[in-house]
């Protein structure tokens, strides 16, 4: 069998001299000969897919059923199908992107025309996939996703426990992951069974030069990247913590003549596939990405990975930086440390789990309703983000507390209680990991050894090539002119305020009552003018004259859809009555326009930033404003300091149009775009 397996390896790699790496043959043997359950913890690029491809071929040749591979990644599925076909393995996939093909794929599986079926974890909600009774091998890729101690926890992965319970005796199982520390490995084994055979390798990455540069200022980081990236050989990735930063940074690099593109979970699926292909083929110098370019992306000659901001944990950082240089003698892993890092990390930690009272309230609300509730109805009752509610419902469904009935939700009869102790323990661990990343930034130890020690890799001697080991620190060489150019780029960026088109749950907003497309001067927390906006709002209590001048210039330069504004009004506030009013009057004077105090606030509202979804945001301000005097009929500018949900401006704009105003252009000094104020 070993000779046959080696022949398959050489066919897969197209290398006549290929030999098995440590643990590869051991894993194949445990699966095919011994029919064991194996947990494979090996670094990215080690060859985990070779294990299950070869095991699939050997098992199929013995008459076993097809392999079922559970993977969370469509991109990985595409790559896996292409690789499998090189070995003569007939592979197919069932996922949300190919619904039209499901019936044909299922028929091909039944008739034996498929050797390897790739499915997303969400498909495990379907009984036919949960049983796995016809499978010859079950492969769970990215197995760390089953553990909420890890950073890629996916509730649907919890269904795998049920799949394993239903598997016929003697069906082998392979669970794979590239990054799991002792705690995650123990949790996976607790859930999937102590009979799992763990095969764990070293996480060291030879030739990867790890460096750290502290650059609190975004404009300094932008300038430095514009100077360094063209000098780096090969192609690479710059990771950002937010989608907005990927867009801003990619646009800046493009403006400096660098072939860059932004990539995130919001990128169109076809565009994501095209970008991945360009990077794989070295037709794109750099991709500026969120963690969406993560698990499953396999490029052996990736020359550099740079982090624009620091991730919140060593596991996340290693997952990303270790993608560099798997088959290169030398590659770069550079971590830039910014002033905004801690705030963004704190947000992700806080958003990781729903608050205990929220989970309990959702379960109780569904229990007390006579009929199932839709997600929209739940959002109207509970102040929670749509994404957080969706995740919570998924967890409750997997745990058997709720069930879906025709697109709606209801409580089951199964007893359930929120596991407060576990959530608190995981959150405390996140804080420990956050401190570990701070230690990594300032350490005088070998960076690779420290990183590996955080991941419980015992074989973690000095690498000899990081900035600490070698003493060879990257020089900043910041060009003052380039820094100023970066600042001008950020300040000149467009921040459109798109009009709301529908009221929550009550139909469309009529065109003649709808806002026009407006403008924000800056993105909150995004550098540029936003630093002055923050100071004026939170420190000085008055906005700087430079903001008046910049706002006036932007308004004059904008091509407004129905002609330029002819008069100005502002959003009133009961808490800070003078802040926006004073700015609006100065802005109107600079534009040579009248500023009319025509909108009154008739009741206090909670800050819109504390409202977590559209239903709650609109309900918070509904009936809170009135137009108290006659309005002009020409197009007008509606001024506020911060735009968050857009519902305040939408409601006031509706009232102004109803009172006879012309087109209403919203204007704000900063758009929060999800950032805390």
PARO-653888 format. One record per residue (C-alpha): residue number from 1; x, y, z. Coordinates in steps of 0.05 Angstrom, whole numbers, plus 5000, padded with zeros to 4 digits. Each point is the difference from the previous one (the first is absolute). Example, Ala and Ser with C-alpha at 12.3 -4.5 7.8 and 13.67 -1.06 7.14 Angstrom:
2
vogu	c1	c2	c3
1	5246	4910	5156
2	5027	5069	4987
END
This chain:
677
vogu	c1	c2	c3
1	5000	5000	5000
2	5057	5048	5016
3	5028	4992	4930
4	4933	5016	4969
5	4991	5060	5046
6	5069	5026	4982
7	4983	4994	4926
8	4936	5040	5012
9	5040	5054	5037
10	5047	5008	4942
11	4942	5005	4951
12	4966	5052	5045
13	5063	5043	5007
14	5026	4987	4929
15	5067	4984	5033
16	5032	4932	4984
17	5045	5007	5061
18	4947	5020	5051
19	5001	4964	5067
20	4952	5002	5058
21	5011	5052	5054
22	5001	4978	5073
23	4929	4979	5022
24	4971	4998	4929
25	5008	4925	4989
26	4983	4987	5073
27	4934	5037	4991
28	4983	4965	4935
29	5014	4932	5031
30	4957	5016	5062
31	4942	5019	4955
32	5004	4946	4946
33	5028	4939	5036
34	4977	5012	5071
35	4936	5040	4987
36	5018	5048	5056
37	4980	5071	5016
38	5059	5048	4991
39	5011	5072	5021
40	5053	5031	4956
41	5030	5066	5025
42	5050	5022	4949
43	5021	5068	4973
44	4972	5029	4936
45	5032	4968	4938
46	5022	4937	5037
47	4956	4956	4956
48	4937	4984	5038
49	4960	4996	4936
50	5049	4948	4973
51	4981	4955	5059
52	4926	5001	4986
53	5006	4997	4924
54	5045	4939	5004
55	4957	4968	5054
56	4939	5012	4957
57	5031	4967	4939
58	5023	4939	5041
59	4933	4992	5035
60	4961	5007	4936
61	5044	4948	4967
62	4981	4954	5058
63	4926	5012	4986
64	4985	5051	5054
65	4949	5055	4990
66	5019	5072	4981
67	5037	5047	5046
68	4959	5056	5031
69	5043	5062	5011
70	4971	5055	5044
71	5032	5068	4986
72	4978	5071	5015
73	5034	5028	4939
74	4973	5005	4930
75	5068	5023	4974
76	5032	4939	5032
77	4947	4956	4968
78	5018	5026	4931
79	5074	4986	5012
80	4986	4931	5029
81	4958	4978	4941
82	5054	5020	4951
83	5054	4964	5041
84	4957	4938	5008
85	4988	4994	4926
86	5076	4995	4988
87	4998	4934	5039
88	4940	4974	4962
89	4955	5014	5059
90	4931	5022	4978
91	4980	5057	5046
92	4937	5040	5007
93	4973	5053	5048
94	4934	5020	5030
95	4998	5071	5027
96	4958	5063	4999
97	5032	5023	4935
98	4978	4941	4956
99	4928	4985	5020
100	4981	4985	4928
101	5049	4941	5000
102	4979	4967	5066
103	4953	4949	4970
104	5050	4978	4948
105	5057	4995	5051
106	4957	4958	5047
107	4982	4954	4942
108	5074	4993	4982
109	5017	4983	5072
110	4946	4946	5003
111	5022	4969	4934
112	5074	4997	5021
113	5024	5054	4952
114	5029	5043	5056
115	5061	4980	5042
116	5004	5063	5042
117	4941	5044	5021
118	5017	5068	5028
119	4946	5034	5042
120	4996	5062	5043
121	4986	4990	5075
122	4932	5032	4991
123	4978	4940	4959
124	5007	4956	5062
125	4933	5028	5021
126	4972	4953	4947
127	4986	4930	5027
128	5026	4965	4938
129	5069	5031	5011
130	4999	4991	5076
131	4993	4925	4995
132	5062	4990	4957
133	4979	4927	4995
134	5026	4992	4928
135	5067	5034	5013
136	5065	4962	4995
137	5038	5056	5034
138	4980	5063	5037
139	5048	5059	4996
140	4990	5061	5044
141	5043	5057	4973
142	5017	5059	5045
143	4979	4958	5059
144	5018	5055	5049
145	4935	5034	4979
146	4963	4952	5046
147	5032	5032	5061
148	4977	5067	5028
149	5068	5005	5033
150	5027	5011	4930
151	4993	5063	4957
152	4960	4969	4943
153	4943	4969	5040
154	4941	4982	4955
155	4937	4974	5033
156	4984	4954	4942
157	5063	4961	5015
158	4967	4977	5064
159	4955	4956	4956
160	5061	4958	4985
161	4994	4969	5069
162	4933	4972	4980
163	5028	4976	4933
164	5054	4960	5036
165	4948	4969	5045
166	4961	4976	4940
167	5059	4975	4958
168	5001	4924	4990
169	5053	4965	5040
170	5066	4994	4962
171	4992	5064	4958
172	5066	5038	5009
173	5001	5074	5017
174	5054	5053	4986
175	4997	5067	5035
176	5049	5052	4974
177	5024	5067	5024
178	5062	5043	4991
179	4997	5041	5064
180	4976	4973	5066
181	5031	5008	5069
182	4994	4949	5056
183	4934	5028	5024
184	4967	4997	4932
185	5028	4930	4987
186	4972	4976	5067
187	4933	5031	4985
188	4996	4968	4931
189	5017	4932	5030
190	4949	5009	5056
191	4946	5013	4949
192	5020	4952	4945
193	5023	4943	5045
194	5062	4980	5038
195	5013	4944	4950
196	5027	5053	4952
197	5073	4986	4983
198	5036	5068	5004
199	5057	5010	4951
200	5031	5068	5013
201	5059	5032	4964
202	5046	5059	5009
203	4974	5070	4983
204	5067	5029	4983
205	5007	5037	4933
206	5071	5000	4975
207	5020	5062	4961
208	4944	5044	5027
209	5030	5064	5026
210	4955	5029	5054
211	5005	5075	5013
212	4961	5050	5041
213	4994	5075	4988
214	4961	5046	5047
215	4966	5053	4958
216	4939	5029	5038
217	4982	5048	4943
218	4960	4972	4942
219	5029	5051	4952
220	5071	4977	5019
221	4982	4928	4988
222	4969	5018	4933
223	5062	5039	4979
224	5047	4944	5023
225	4961	4947	4963
226	5000	5042	4936
227	5076	5003	5004
228	5014	4928	5022
229	4952	4957	4959
230	5031	5017	4932
231	5069	4980	5028
232	4977	4932	5025
233	5010	4942	4952
234	4940	4959	4980
235	4927	5009	5019
236	4966	5002	5067
237	4943	5018	5046
238	4988	5059	5046
239	4950	4982	5055
240	4953	5052	5030
241	4952	4992	5058
242	4942	5036	4966
243	4968	5001	4932
244	5003	5075	4997
245	5075	4999	5010
246	5010	4950	4943
247	4963	5047	4953
248	5037	5062	5023
249	5069	4968	4999
250	4991	4966	4933
251	4977	5066	4969
252	5061	5035	5029
253	5048	4948	4974
254	4967	5003	4931
255	5009	5076	5000
256	5074	4989	5011
257	5005	4955	4939
258	4998	4933	5038
259	4958	4943	4972
260	4955	4991	5061
261	4929	4977	5011
262	4953	4996	5061
263	4971	4932	5021
264	4950	4985	5055
265	4937	4962	5016
266	4962	5056	4965
267	5036	4989	4934
268	4957	4968	4946
269	5012	4924	4998
270	5021	5001	4927
271	5047	5059	5013
272	5030	4962	5059
273	5014	4941	4956
274	5032	5045	4948
275	5044	5035	5052
276	5022	4933	5029
277	5019	4977	4930
278	5039	5063	4986
279	5039	4993	5065
280	5013	4926	4989
281	5027	5013	4930
282	5042	5060	5024
283	4959	5047	4956
284	4984	5045	5060
285	5054	5032	5043
286	4961	5004	5064
287	4931	4984	5027
288	4976	5043	5058
289	4954	4953	5038
290	4962	4985	5063
291	5002	4931	5030
292	4951	4979	4945
293	5064	4983	4961
294	5017	4946	5050
295	4986	4927	5010
296	5007	4961	4936
297	5041	5050	4960
298	5063	4963	4979
299	5057	5037	4964
300	5068	4968	5013
301	5039	5059	4971
302	4966	5056	5038
303	5059	5046	5012
304	4975	5046	5055
305	4944	5007	5051
306	4994	5069	5032
307	4950	5018	5054
308	4975	5071	4997
309	4972	4990	5071
310	5014	4948	5053
311	4952	4941	5007
312	4973	4986	5069
313	5031	4931	5009
314	5063	4961	4984
315	4959	4945	4967
316	4968	5048	4951
317	5066	5033	4986
318	5036	4934	4987
319	4943	4976	4955
320	5011	5060	4956
321	5074	5014	5002
322	5019	4927	4991
323	4969	5002	4930
324	5063	5034	4977
325	5058	4964	4968
326	4982	4927	5008
327	5043	4983	4940
328	5046	5060	4999
329	5069	5004	5032
330	4983	5069	5028
331	4935	5036	5013
332	4975	5058	5043
333	4950	5003	5057
334	4995	5073	5023
335	4953	5024	5055
336	4983	5074	5003
337	4971	5023	5066
338	4948	5056	4997
339	4966	5044	5051
340	4931	4974	4981
341	5017	4926	5010
342	4976	4992	5072
343	4932	5032	4986
344	4987	4954	4941
345	5023	4939	5038
346	4955	5018	5058
347	4941	5005	4953
348	5012	4930	4972
349	5007	4971	5070
350	4935	5033	5023
351	4963	4976	4938
352	5024	4928	5003
353	4944	4975	5046
354	4929	5026	5011
355	4990	5028	5070
356	4968	4949	5047
357	4937	5041	5010
358	4991	5005	4924
359	5004	4925	4989
360	4952	4987	5057
361	4952	5054	4976
362	4998	4972	4929
363	4985	4930	5025
364	4947	5026	5048
365	4968	5044	4946
366	4993	4941	4953
367	4974	4956	5056
368	4945	5050	5018
369	4975	5013	4929
370	4943	4957	4975
371	5027	5002	4929
372	5071	4998	4973
373	5035	5067	4991
374	5041	5026	4941
375	5069	5030	5009
376	4971	5068	4983
377	4948	4994	5054
378	5054	4980	5050
379	5041	5061	4980
380	4940	5044	5014
381	4994	4972	5070
382	5074	4995	5019
383	5057	5050	4993
384	5051	4955	4965
385	5040	5004	4936
386	4971	4958	4943
387	5065	4961	4993
388	5004	4986	5074
389	4928	4976	5001
390	5013	4954	4941
391	5060	4970	5035
392	4962	4992	5065
393	4942	4965	4966
394	5049	4953	4965
395	5031	4982	5067
396	4932	4990	5032
397	4979	4957	4942
398	5062	4956	5003
399	4990	4992	5075
400	4928	4980	4989
401	4969	5059	5036
402	4964	5028	4939
403	4980	4974	4932
404	4985	5031	4933
405	4930	4993	4972
406	4989	5027	4930
407	5050	5056	5008
408	4976	5018	5070
409	5023	4980	5069
410	4969	4966	5060
411	5023	4973	5067
412	5005	4925	5007
413	4981	4960	5062
414	5073	4983	5013
415	5028	5028	5065
416	5054	5052	4988
417	5042	5048	5041
418	5052	5051	4978
419	5071	4975	5016
420	5022	5064	5035
421	5062	4968	5032
422	5028	4977	4933
423	4988	5066	4966
424	5034	5038	5056
425	5059	4952	4997
426	5008	5007	4925
427	4995	5076	5005
428	5053	5000	5054
429	5044	4959	4954
430	4991	5051	4945
431	5027	5053	5047
432	5060	4956	5016
433	5013	4992	4925
434	4994	5075	4990
435	5054	5010	5052
436	5042	4947	4966
437	4998	5040	4936
438	5023	5061	5039
439	5058	4959	5027
440	5016	4977	4929
441	5005	5072	4977
442	5051	5018	5054
443	5037	4935	5012
444	5075	4992	5001
445	4992	4925	4987
446	5000	4966	4932
447	4933	5019	4970
448	4988	4933	4965
449	5017	4961	5063
450	4954	5044	5042
451	4944	4993	4949
452	5007	4924	4998
453	5002	4996	5076
454	4933	5036	5002
455	4973	4944	4956
456	5029	4947	5046
457	5053	4978	4950
458	5054	4969	5043
459	5053	5000	4945
460	5009	5075	5001
461	5074	5018	4998
462	5025	5068	4974
463	4988	5011	4925
464	5064	5040	4991
465	4969	5047	4947
466	4947	5042	5034
467	5016	5073	5018
468	5015	4980	5072
469	5046	4942	4983
470	5037	5035	4944
471	5000	5070	5027
472	4984	5022	4930
473	4942	5048	5009
474	4961	5027	4940
475	5014	5074	4992
476	4939	5045	5000
477	5028	5052	4951
478	4934	5039	5001
479	4996	5054	4947
480	4964	5062	5029
481	4972	5017	4931
482	4972	4929	4993
483	4968	5005	5069
484	4968	5065	4979
485	4975	4968	4936
486	4969	4944	5040
487	4965	5051	5045
488	4973	5037	4939
489	4977	4934	4970
490	4960	4982	5063
491	4970	5070	5004
492	4980	4999	4926
493	4966	4932	5004
494	4926	4999	4984
495	4951	4979	5053
496	4930	4999	4969
497	4939	4997	5046
498	4952	4954	4963
499	4926	5013	5012
500	4957	4950	5036
501	4948	4972	4952
502	4954	4960	5047
503	4971	5010	5069
504	5010	4939	5044
505	4942	4953	4988
506	4954	5053	4969
507	5017	5006	4927
508	5039	5047	4955
509	5015	5073	5014
510	4968	5040	4945
511	5049	5032	4951
512	4974	5070	5015
513	5012	4989	5075
514	5068	4966	4994
515	5068	5031	5013
516	5047	5012	4942
517	5071	4971	5001
518	5039	5042	5049
519	5072	5006	5023
520	5042	4990	5063
521	5065	5037	5007
522	5037	4941	5032
523	4995	4929	5027
524	5000	4998	5076
525	5066	4972	5025
526	5028	4997	4930
527	5051	5056	5005
528	4997	5063	4959
529	4948	5049	5023
530	4970	4951	5049
531	5054	5015	5051
532	4976	5073	5003
533	4927	4977	5002
534	5014	4955	5059
535	5036	5056	5037
536	4944	5049	4988
537	4946	4953	5022
538	5034	4967	5060
539	5050	5052	5025
540	4989	5071	4977
541	4924	5002	4994
542	5008	5041	4937
543	5022	4982	4930
544	5065	5030	4971
545	4997	5053	4946
546	5040	4954	4956
547	4941	4952	4999
548	4954	5057	4978
549	5048	5016	4943
550	5008	4928	4979
551	4925	4987	5002
552	4986	5062	4959
553	5051	4979	4948
554	4970	4930	4996
555	4930	5027	4992
556	5021	5049	4945
557	5037	4944	4962
558	4944	4948	5005
559	4955	4991	4940
560	4932	4998	5034
561	4945	4961	4965
562	4949	5057	5000
563	5047	5060	5000
564	5040	5028	5058
565	4967	5014	5068
566	4967	5068	5006
567	4990	5001	5075
568	5023	4963	5063
569	4968	4970	5062
570	5025	4952	5052
571	4982	4941	5045
572	4980	5027	5069
573	5025	4969	5065
574	4973	5006	5071
575	5065	4975	5031
576	5048	5046	4961
577	4956	5054	4971
578	5056	5045	4975
579	5052	4952	4971
580	4969	4985	4932
581	4960	5065	4997
582	5062	5043	5007
583	5037	4960	4947
584	4942	5003	4951
585	4994	5076	5006
586	5075	5009	4987
587	4996	4951	4941
588	4940	5036	4971
589	5036	5067	5007
590	5061	4972	4964
591	4955	4976	4943
592	4962	5066	4997
593	4935	4965	5018
594	4946	5011	5052
595	4998	4953	5060
596	4929	4989	5023
597	4983	4970	5068
598	4937	4964	4976
599	5005	4931	5033
600	4983	4989	5073
601	5011	4940	5043
602	4938	4987	5042
603	5025	4942	5043
604	5066	4970	5023
605	5025	4938	4965
606	5053	4950	5017
607	5066	5007	4961
608	4991	4966	4932
609	5067	4966	5009
610	4969	4960	5057
611	4945	4974	4954
612	5023	4936	4967
613	4953	4990	4940
614	4956	5040	4953
615	4935	4983	5035
616	5027	5026	5066
617	5035	5060	4969
618	4938	5023	4963
619	4954	4988	5060
620	5049	5041	5043
621	4991	5064	4959
622	4930	4991	4973
623	4958	5060	5022
624	5060	5034	5033
625	5005	5058	4950
626	4953	5051	4969
627	5006	5057	4949
628	4980	5062	5038
629	5002	5054	4947
630	4993	5012	4926
631	5055	4971	4956
632	5031	5023	4935
633	4983	4961	4937
634	5070	4996	4972
635	5050	4943	5011
636	5029	5001	5069
637	5056	4973	5043
638	4982	4962	5064
639	5061	5002	5046
640	5020	4954	5057
641	5066	4985	5034
642	4997	4924	4996
643	4960	4954	4955
644	4990	4930	5027
645	4935	4964	4983
646	4975	5054	4951
647	4931	4994	5031
648	5003	5068	5035
649	5014	5036	4934
650	4950	4956	4964
651	4944	5018	5048
652	5017	5075	4999
653	5008	4999	4925
654	4930	4969	4993
655	4971	5055	5044
656	5036	5055	4961
657	4975	4974	4933
658	4930	4993	5028
659	5004	5072	5023
660	5016	5022	4929
661	5076	5001	4997
662	5038	4984	4937
663	5050	4942	4996
664	5035	4986	5067
665	5075	4986	4998
666	5026	4970	5065
667	5069	5023	5023
668	5041	4975	5059
669	5070	5013	5025
670	5012	4926	5010
671	4969	4933	4982
672	5009	4949	5054
673	4990	4940	4954
674	4996	4955	5061
675	5056	5032	5040
676	4987	5022	5071
677	4992	5074	5015
END
